[in-house]
């Protein structure tokens, strides 16, 4: 018998701990935890088991597979090529098990579940929280994990099944992504209500040159739009502020008569700000996408929320 201190913890349930929930094989959870933490010691602590027990299970698995999954480093571990392949399998297996568990719960009439969303920052201030709050009025047992990410990382989260759904402004024509809904989201100059440009019906980027500019950094989708539009002009921006935070840029614009830029979905809820559509080529056709990984069967809670968001997108379309 092993040392009592090395006793393995029971595998967590996949569907919130409800009766009959499916338990994933421990080894899948172990590999995922080690990959996530980059350390057997830290992964063991998160799993509440001894690091020696966890290391032994990983070594046993590597022996069965005939390949090392992790490269042992002086400070932690790193996935090998075989480890990357196995981690891909782990993520898909856990996602499939969660889907089956949620379907079984649905058959029993339970109103439980978890929805994982990765989203662009433009929807973080109002649209997404409002949609979640309204959905939870009917489904209070459904919990949400929301992560705000840069555009490229949103797609990584979706294709690795770290997220069930994404909200993004740029899909890069990916064939492994299925678009569930799309809404037109004109790109706007955003200024304080007492700004000299506030009464304008539309603007061009050139009109903003006389004022301080607050510009997004390269991690936000709007920056790529502006950079592409500026390539077609004879001028360039010399921003007074560059940030990866929309709220920081809007606060700066309120305090300094600056101009910042935002998709209308993220700019239309500030009572003291005005969002003015930009008419430069490439800025009038911006869109917001709701998407999932192509070929995936969503857990019932995520599927229900995706339908709810599709209705929200339809409302947005009717208002344009």
Beta strands, then each sheet from edge to edge (+ up, - down):
strand 1: 70-73
strand 2: 76-79
strand 3: 113-119
strand 4: 142-148
strand 5: 165-168
strand 6: 177-184
strand 7: 187-192
strand 8: 202-203
strand 9: 214-216
strand 10: 241-243
strand 11: 260-263
strand 12: 273-278
strand 13: 287-293
sheet 1: 1+ 2-
sheet 2: 4+ 3+ 5+ 13- 6+
sheet 3: 8+ 12+ 7- 11+
sheet 4: 9+ 10+
end
